[in-house]
Every structure is written in C-alpha cells, then in structure tokens.
Amino acid sequence: MCRDMPPLELAIQFHGHICPGILMGVRASEFAIQHLQLERDRDEELLAVVETNSCGVDAIQAILGCTFGKGNLIFKDYGKAVYTIASRDKGRAVRIAQKFNSNRSPLFNRYRELNIKDHLTPEEKTEQENLLGQVFESIMTAPFEDIFQWREVEFDFPAKAEIRRTLQCSVCGEGVMDTRAVISETRVICPACHIDKGGE
C-alpha cells in the first residue's frame, strides 16, 4: 500500500471496496488531521480509540496509521460510530461522533435495502451502483457538522506498547503473552484454556 496515495484511495485499497462506512471513516480521519494538524503515525505518536468494529475503523487504520499491531488502536465494543483521535506530541485529542440519523434518508435506506439482499436482479445491480455514486457524493460533499459532532477532550495517554515475554501454556502448548497468562506456582495457562477449564 503506497502511503503517498490520497486518503480516500488509501482507505478504499485497505478496506477492499467503497461503502458508506468507509467514507464516514475517511471524513472523520481527514477532520482529525486538519483539526489537530497531524501527520500519519509512525511510532505511536497518535492514538485512536474506536467504539465500533465497523467499516469506518479501516479508514482510521489506513489514513492515520493507528493499528492493533502497533498498540495505538484501542477498541471499545460499544457499537457506536465514535472515534477519539489523540496526539502525544500535541497533548490534544478530539472525539468525533457520527450524528444519529446522519445517514437516514430514502437514498441511504434504499441503498442499504439492496445491499442486504442475497440476490440482485440486473436492474437492481444497476440501481445499486447508481445509488452508491449518490451516497458517495452525499457523504463526501456534506458539511462536516451535518454528519458529525465533535469536541476536544482530555485524554489519558497510556504508555507506549512494550514487547512482552511469551510463555508456553501448560494445557495447549501454545505461546501466550505473559501479561495475559494465568500463572500459578505449578503452571502457566492461556486465557482460552483457563476459560475452557471453568477458571480452574
């Protein structure tokens, strides 16, 4: 993936296709970059707290460079299209929340209806493509405040990610990070085996 691509192209290439969710993530990412005057993350200068695991998060990863692997993408499973982007260097953070009903209209509803159908007729496929073009235009040209609300927030920056020891689980034999293992005087157990054995 070429980092010199425009943000929209980066997000689409990373995600694999265009959809309303990825476009919302692009708008949120671009706003954070502009508002906080950011550059793409290289070594955990940025952090993103995301409250959903839907499409928009792929834009956050592709555009801002916040990823699970680097430890600067924090997932809170709240089911909300909310992204908090924080800069260590600037000591600032912005919380961006998609407004309720921002994508509720006959246009979005029909696109969603076609998108969840198992089989589309040739006419419906053409309609779906046309609607996607309209959805794209609607999201990418709308004033930011029409689809999102935002505010600067206080942010408690965690320590940067550490490289941890890997221990061997005495039940399954697989490696487990030492901070996740259940350790007793006699053995090491990974969380999955600990749960399977009823917390023994």
ZADO-19565 format. One record per residue: x, z, y of N, C-alpha, C in turn. Coordinates in pm, whole numbers, plus 50000, padded with zeros to 5 digits. Atoms other than C-alpha are relative to their C-alpha. Example, Ala and Ser with C-alpha at 12.3 -4.5 7.8 and 13.67 -1.06 7.14 Angstrom:
// ZADO-19565
500895000049881512305078049550500905000050120;499184999449881513675071449894499235007350109;
// end
This chain:
// ZADO-19565
500855000049881500005000050000500895000050124;499185001449881501514989050330499505009150112;500414990549896501485016650591499754993550135;500165006949873501574990950871498644993150013;501355005949993498054979050788499165007550103;500964992949915495274986951035499275010749916;500644989150074493455019450941498864995649909;501135004650081490325001750818500484993349872;499485006950118492314979450583500675009649904;499394989850085494345009050455498955007149915;501054992450068491165027850370499294991649895;500715008650095489434998450203500884997049880;499105002750113492504989949994500125012249909;499884987650079492865026249884498725002749921;501304996750061489145030549809499544989349901;500365010750092488664996649646498854991350045;501115008049949485604984249837499525005750133;500614995449874483674986950163498675006549967;501294993450014480785011450176499805008850124;500234991649882479125033350442500885012450004;499214987850003481025064250328501434997850045;498615002549961484485048850365500064997050149;500025003149857483515035850711499865012750083;500134987149929482425070850818501335007449999;498704993650008485765084150697501024993550093;499125007249908487585057350896499735004650143;500324995849863485725066951213500495014250027;499554986149983486465104151160501525000750012;498535000049996490165097251091500524994650132;499545006049874490565074751394499735009450118;500284990549892488885100751615501045011250001;499014989250008491235128151489501354995450054;498725005549951494265105951556500004999250152;500085001649855493105098451908499895013450071;500264987349932491855133151998501215009349997;498854991050014494875152151866501334992850023;498795008249979497355123851937500965001349881;499294998250126498535122751576500684987249955;499465010950080500735100951363499715003449854;500264997950144500275096550988500965010649946;499204989250056501525126550792501134994949912;498885003150089504915125250624500345012149912;499594988350076505685161050519499175012250039;500934988949977502625183150565499915004550146;500224996549860502615182050946498505000950027;501464999949988498885175150910499395006849879;500804994950110496305192950700498584995050020;501415003849995492795181550615499235009149906;500934992350083490055204550491498744991649992;501175008550019487275183450343498945007749923;501084992350061483885197350247499124991549910;500695009050091482845168550021501054992949916;499105008250079484375147749744499494985649996;500565013549994482645115649853500974990250066;499165011449960483985082249977500845002450124;499294998149874485005093250328501355006849984;498744992950022487765115250186501144990249968;498965009950027489615084250065500574994550130;499505004549870489875072950428500955010450058;499134989249951491345106950521501374999049933;498735000950073493975102850248500804987850043;499305012549972494815066550325500514999450144;499675001649857494845068650706500875011450051;499284988449947496065103950775501165004349911;498924996250090498305107950470499885014149946;500244986850057496755141050364499534998049856;500305002650141496725141949983500095012849918;499904988750093496265165749692501435002149955;498634999250052499765157549569500955007050095;499134993349901501385169549893499505014050032;500544986749975499155200149906499415001650139;500574998749866497785192050251498614994050011;501425003350006494335181050140499315011449927;500664988250056492155211450081498524996849982;501385003550033488815206049907499145012549989;501024989550011485875229349964498724993249955;501135007150062482965219149743498675004550060;501224996149930480175223649999498984988650006;500925011249995478615188949970499624995850141;500275003349860478895183250346501044989950050;499085010049944480395153050524500665005950125;499304992749895482665175650728501494999649970;498555001050014486385171150788500655007950112;499224992849900488695195550966501444995049989;498655005649996491975179351067500845008850092;499164990649925494805202051182501434994950007;498605003949979498275195551324500865012550016;499074988749988501025221051261500804998950130;499145002049883503165205851537499305003650130;500744997649875500455208651800499255013349999;500734987450010498845240551670498534998450035;501405002949966495425224351708499274994349879;500835005550108492545214851480498664995750057;501325004749960489315195551517499124999149876;500985000650109486225199151297499014989050034;500855011849979484255166751261498915000149894;501124999350093480785167851106499064988150024;500965011049988478565138051035498645005750033;501304995049958475255143051208498954997149893;501115001950094472205147750990499154988450051;500815011849968470165115450983500774989150074;499255010449930473005095351138500004986849922;500105012450078472665070350853498654999049931;501375001250050468915073050802499244990450091;500745010249928467195041350915499524990249896;500435009950100465325012950744501174991849947;498835007750040468634993750735500795007549892;499224992150095470575021650561499205003049874;500844996750116467645030950338499894988349903;500115011850087467244995350208501344997249931;498695002150061470984991850151500215009949886;499844989750102471015024749959499124997049879;500945003250108467975014049756500564988949910;499415010850079469684981949648501265004649928;498724995650055472964999649582499835008449873;500184991550118471485023149324499274992949885;500675007550106469634996249128501024995749894;499125004250109471114988048787500264985050001;499875014550002470464950748812499344994250124;500525006549882470004929549121499744985349971;500265014450009468394895249136500994992950093;499125007249906470454867949306499565001750145;500504998149863468224871949611500355013950053;499664986449959468814909449617501495001550026;498554999549977472574904549588500344994250137;499795006149868472484881749891499535009550110;500524990449902470334906950077500955011850015;499074988749997472744934849984501254996750081;498825004349926475734915350119499704999250150;500395001049859473894907950443499805013850063;500224986449950472844944250480501325007350021;498714993449986476424956050423500684995750130;499455004849874477534934350714499355007150119;500704993149893474874950450933500365014950005;499594985950009475774985450811501405001750060;498644999849947479434978250887499974999750152;500095001549854478594966951239499415012650064;500674988149947476294996851294500945012050007;499124988350005478855022951188501234998250089;498725002049931481965007451340499874997950150;500175002249856480455000051682499205010950068;500824989449940478225030451734500885009650080;499264989549932479365055751995500265011649903;499614989650095481225083151806499015011650000;500904988449989478885110351937498624997349942;501285003150063475895091951788500015003149852;499954997850145477125097251435500735012849958;499264987750032479375128051454499855010250111;499784989449902479555161351625501375005849971;498654995250020482955176951678500295011550096;499534989249912484705207151824501385004149954;498704994350038488185221451834499755013849942;500184987350070488535251451606501345007049984;498814992450038491015279251538500314996849855;499635003850136492965271551222501145008849952;498984991450060494925294950997500864991249908;499165009250075497785272950878500625007049879;499354994150118498815280550519501474996049997;498595003950020502455279650415500044986349936;499865013050065503725245850307500065001849848;500044999450147503355237749938501385003149944;498754996450066506005252549710500084993349864;499815004650137507485238749391500025012449912;500154988150085506435263549122500564997449860;499545000950139507725271048773498854995549910;500985003850102505945255548475500285008549876;499924991850120505245278848183499254992949888;500705005950113504065269747834498885009149954;501144992350050500615280947726500215003049852;499784996050139500845300547403498864995749909;501135004550083497485286547285500074984949976;500025014650017497535248947353501384993650006;498655005349992501255244647415500294991450122;499815008349882500735225847741500645008150113;499394993449885502575233048063498945004350102;500934994949898500825253748332500815006250114;499334994349883501875263048685499945015249992;499944985450017502975299548691498955007450082;501004993149917500545308448971498594998749945;501345002050059497595296248760499885006449861;500004994750136498585311448426499515014549998;500374986050027497115343548284501145005549915;498784995250066500205363448190499815014649958;500034986150050500255394347970501405003349950;498684996150052503135413347811500424991449882;499675007150124502895391947498499844984850009;500205014549998501775357447604499584994650136;500425007449882501025331347870498844991149957;501165008450034497605314247870499594992050123;500485008349890496475285048083498545003250030;501394996849966493135288348264498984994049904;500975006250090491375263748030499885007749869;500044992450125492345282947716499455014050023;500534986849966491555315847889498474999850006;501465001549993488035303547961499424997649862;500495003250135487605288947610499965012349911;499954988050084488535322747461499185011450063;500904989949941485985340647681500725010150085;499294990849910488555356047916500815010449929;499204990250075490495373947641501425000850054;
// end
